[in-house]
């Protein structure tokens, strides 16, 4: 009887933890030069709205060229004090959520440019979801 109760309590406690691991947590984080911590947060709602896809299915639902265009457009308003923003890297990344299979997104590393010089620093990244949504870094507690 005690074992059954322990199993039920343990299973009940595991559900919220698994849910938190799949949304609301940071999939990538960095510390900026001023000490501020930022991260990419993809919500549970966004995870479950993704089109299901994996590399064995062929090309992704959102082509890399469209992800590039979307993040460049988004960066104009997010980095308006800079002359421009270069895309340093685009990586097709699996979310890794155990409750949702085949969830992929583009992780994009950015380099702001000021007076012709690239400005290196932490926290210059974004995610482009397969539905075309661009998510920038959020300040973490």
PEWO-V119159 format. One record per helix or strand of 2 or more residues. SS is the DSSP state (2 for helix, 1 for strand). FROM is the first residue (numbers start at 0). LEN is the number of residues. If there is no record, write none. Layout:
# PEWO-V119159
ss	from	len
SS	FROM	LEN
SS	FROM	LEN
This chain:
# PEWO-V119159
ss	from	len
2	1	21
1	25	6
1	36	5
2	43	6
2	54	3
2	63	15
1	83	11
1	103	11
1	116	3
1	124	5
1	133	3
1	137	2
